[in-house]
Amino acid sequence: MLARFLDPAVTSLKICGVVNASDALLLVEQNIDALGINFWPQSKRYIAPADAAGFLADIAGQILRVGVFVNADPELPLQLFADGLIDLAQFHGDESPAYCAAMAASGLPFIKALPALPDSLADAHLYGAQAILIDTPAPGTYGGTGEIFDWSIASDFIKNHPQIPVILAGGITAENAARAVAEVRPAAIDVASGAESSPRHKDLAKVCQIRNCLEPTR
């Protein structure tokens, strides 16, 4: 499932910020590739691990389950992975290459999120991640701006580092998803607010519109 998600020959879809069982099941029913669960307490889409455990267990093997963490105690992602509640971690904070190396040594597959800044992306290879998620720079915060960045930064990175799968994030919606895929050709796109009717509530119509934008690549 992870290999297919990160296959650069197609563009997969990850819907991030899922906070309830009904939205998780909706994504499974719509054959979405991956969902993200935000375990950072300061996120507006935060859900406590204990509250997510039930539905994450129920959907195991049906969709790639990505736990999103920001500067977390290493024990949290490792325990959730060991308990079979996540398939992949996404480190979206200031995690160092040493932090990530310890995760890799423990057998935890992970994505490292980096801002679309030349200095940050120059170090992408140091993290040993299964993929790099390129997001809109947001000094002082950790993602969730809902704004796009200059996608040529991501497309240039892919051209120069074809061995590193790239996930494109930041302000992707049903209106611009097709253009994002055509211009960048990422392994996956990551959508949060662009797939919602309101914060924390996923919108089936928007999810399907975004998914349909990817069909020509599959």
C-alpha positions as CSV (number, residue, x, y, z in Angstrom):
1,M,0.0,0.0,0.0
2,L,2.8,2.4,0.9
3,A,4.7,1.6,-2.3
4,R,1.7,2.3,-4.4
5,F,1.0,5.6,-2.6
6,L,4.5,6.8,-3.3
7,D,4.8,5.5,-6.8
8,P,5.9,8.5,-8.9
9,A,4.2,7.0,-12.0
10,V,0.8,8.0,-10.6
11,T,-0.4,10.7,-8.3
12,S,-2.1,9.5,-5.1
13,L,-4.4,11.5,-2.9
14,K,-4.1,12.0,0.9
15,I,-6.9,13.7,2.8
16,C,-5.5,15.1,6.0
17,G,-7.1,16.3,9.2
18,V,-9.6,13.5,9.7
19,V,-11.2,13.7,13.2
20,N,-14.0,11.2,13.2
21,A,-15.0,7.7,12.1
22,S,-17.7,8.8,9.6
23,D,-15.2,10.8,7.6
24,A,-12.6,8.0,7.7
25,L,-15.2,5.5,6.4
26,L,-16.2,8.0,3.7
27,L,-12.6,8.1,2.4
28,V,-12.4,4.3,2.5
29,E,-15.6,4.0,0.5
30,Q,-14.3,6.5,-2.1
31,N,-11.1,4.6,-2.5
32,I,-8.9,7.4,-1.4
33,D,-5.3,6.4,-1.0
34,A,-4.4,7.8,2.4
35,L,-5.8,9.8,5.3
36,G,-4.0,11.9,7.8
37,I,-4.7,12.0,11.5
38,N,-3.3,15.1,13.3
39,F,-1.8,14.2,16.7
40,W,-0.4,17.7,17.3
41,P,-2.4,19.2,20.2
42,Q,-2.2,22.7,18.9
43,S,-3.7,21.9,15.5
44,K,-7.4,22.8,14.9
45,R,-7.8,19.3,13.5
46,Y,-6.2,17.6,16.5
47,I,-7.6,14.3,17.7
48,A,-6.4,12.5,20.8
49,P,-4.8,9.1,20.1
50,A,-7.3,7.4,22.4
51,D,-10.2,8.9,20.5
52,A,-8.9,7.9,17.1
53,A,-7.8,4.4,18.1
54,G,-11.2,2.7,17.5
55,F,-11.8,3.8,13.9
56,L,-8.1,3.6,12.9
57,A,-8.2,-0.1,14.0
58,D,-11.4,-0.6,12.0
59,I,-10.0,0.7,8.7
60,A,-6.6,-1.1,8.9
61,G,-5.6,-2.5,5.6
62,Q,-8.3,-0.5,3.7
63,I,-6.5,2.9,3.4
64,L,-3.0,4.1,4.3
65,R,-3.2,5.7,7.8
66,V,-0.8,8.5,8.3
67,G,-0.1,9.9,11.8
68,V,0.9,13.6,11.7
69,F,3.3,14.7,14.4
70,V,5.0,18.0,15.3
71,N,8.1,17.7,17.5
72,A,6.5,14.8,19.3
73,D,8.1,12.6,22.0
74,P,9.4,9.7,19.9
75,E,7.5,7.3,22.0
76,L,4.1,8.5,20.6
77,P,4.6,7.6,16.9
78,L,6.5,4.5,17.8
79,Q,3.7,3.3,20.1
80,L,0.9,4.0,17.6
81,F,2.8,2.1,14.9
82,A,3.5,-0.8,17.2
83,D,-0.2,-0.9,18.2
84,G,-1.1,-1.1,14.5
85,L,-3.0,2.2,14.5
86,I,-0.8,4.0,11.9
87,D,1.0,2.8,8.8
88,L,3.2,5.8,8.3
89,A,4.3,8.9,10.3
90,Q,4.5,12.4,9.0
91,F,6.9,14.7,10.8
92,H,5.7,18.2,10.3
93,G,7.8,20.1,12.8
94,D,11.5,20.9,13.4
95,E,12.5,17.2,13.7
96,S,16.3,16.8,13.0
97,P,18.0,14.3,10.8
98,A,19.1,12.6,14.1
99,Y,15.5,12.3,15.3
100,C,14.4,10.9,12.0
101,A,17.4,8.4,11.9
102,A,16.2,7.1,15.3
103,M,12.7,6.6,13.9
104,A,14.2,4.8,10.9
105,A,16.3,2.6,13.1
106,S,13.2,1.6,15.0
107,G,11.5,0.5,11.7
108,L,9.0,3.3,11.5
109,P,8.4,4.5,7.9
110,F,7.9,8.3,7.7
111,I,7.4,11.4,5.6
112,K,9.3,14.5,6.4
113,A,7.5,17.8,5.7
114,L,9.7,20.7,4.6
115,P,8.8,24.3,3.6
116,A,9.2,25.3,0.0
117,L,12.5,27.1,0.7
118,P,15.8,26.4,-1.1
119,D,17.8,26.1,2.1
120,S,15.3,23.6,3.7
121,L,15.0,21.5,0.5
122,A,18.8,21.3,0.1
123,D,18.9,19.1,3.2
124,A,16.0,16.8,2.2
125,H,18.3,13.9,1.6
126,L,19.6,14.0,5.2
127,Y,16.3,12.8,6.7
128,G,16.2,9.3,5.2
129,A,12.5,9.7,4.7
130,Q,10.3,7.5,2.5
131,A,9.1,10.8,0.9
132,I,9.3,14.6,1.3
133,L,6.2,16.6,1.7
134,I,6.7,20.2,0.4
135,D,4.4,22.7,2.0
136,T,3.9,26.4,2.0
137,P,6.4,28.3,4.2
138,A,4.7,29.5,7.3
139,P,7.3,30.9,9.8
140,G,6.2,30.4,13.4
141,T,3.6,27.8,12.5
142,Y,3.5,24.2,11.3
143,G,1.4,23.9,8.1
144,G,-2.3,24.5,7.7
145,T,-2.1,27.9,6.0
146,G,-4.4,27.0,3.1
147,E,-2.2,29.0,0.8
148,I,-0.3,27.7,-2.3
149,F,3.4,28.5,-3.0
150,D,5.3,28.7,-6.3
151,W,4.9,25.2,-7.6
152,S,8.0,25.5,-9.8
153,I,10.0,25.0,-6.6
154,A,8.5,21.6,-6.1
155,S,8.8,20.6,-9.8
156,D,12.4,21.7,-9.9
157,F,13.1,19.6,-6.8
158,I,11.5,16.6,-8.4
159,K,13.6,17.0,-11.6
160,N,16.8,17.3,-9.5
161,H,16.0,14.5,-7.1
162,P,14.0,11.9,-9.0
163,Q,14.9,9.3,-6.4
164,I,12.9,11.1,-3.7
165,P,9.1,10.8,-3.8
166,V,7.4,14.2,-3.3
167,I,4.0,14.9,-1.8
168,L,2.7,18.4,-2.7
169,A,0.7,20.3,0.0
170,G,-0.5,23.8,0.6
171,G,-3.8,25.3,-0.6
172,I,-4.8,22.5,-3.0
173,T,-8.5,22.5,-3.8
174,A,-10.8,21.0,-6.4
175,E,-10.2,24.1,-8.5
176,N,-6.5,23.8,-8.7
177,A,-5.7,20.1,-8.1
178,A,-5.5,19.2,-11.8
179,R,-3.2,22.1,-12.5
180,A,-1.0,21.1,-9.5
181,V,-0.7,17.6,-10.8
182,A,0.0,18.7,-14.4
183,E,2.7,21.2,-13.4
184,V,4.4,19.3,-10.6
185,R,3.8,15.6,-11.2
186,P,4.1,14.7,-7.5
187,A,3.8,11.2,-6.2
188,A,0.9,12.4,-4.1
189,I,-1.1,15.5,-3.2
190,D,-2.1,16.3,0.4
191,V,-5.4,18.1,1.0
192,A,-6.9,19.4,4.2
193,S,-9.1,22.5,4.1
194,G,-9.6,22.1,0.4
195,A,-11.7,18.9,1.1
196,E,-13.8,20.4,3.9
197,S,-17.2,22.1,4.1
198,S,-16.0,23.7,7.4
199,P,-13.0,23.1,9.6
200,R,-13.0,19.4,10.8
201,H,-15.8,18.3,8.5
202,K,-14.9,16.6,5.2
203,D,-17.0,17.3,2.2
204,L,-17.9,14.3,0.0
205,A,-18.4,16.4,-3.2
206,K,-15.1,18.2,-2.8
207,V,-13.2,14.9,-2.0
208,C,-14.7,13.3,-5.2
209,Q,-13.9,16.4,-7.3
210,I,-10.3,16.3,-6.2
211,R,-10.0,12.5,-6.7
212,N,-11.5,12.8,-10.2
213,C,-8.8,15.3,-11.1
214,L,-6.3,12.6,-10.6
215,E,-7.9,9.9,-12.7
216,P,-6.0,10.7,-15.9
217,T,-2.7,9.9,-14.0
218,R,-3.9,6.5,-12.8
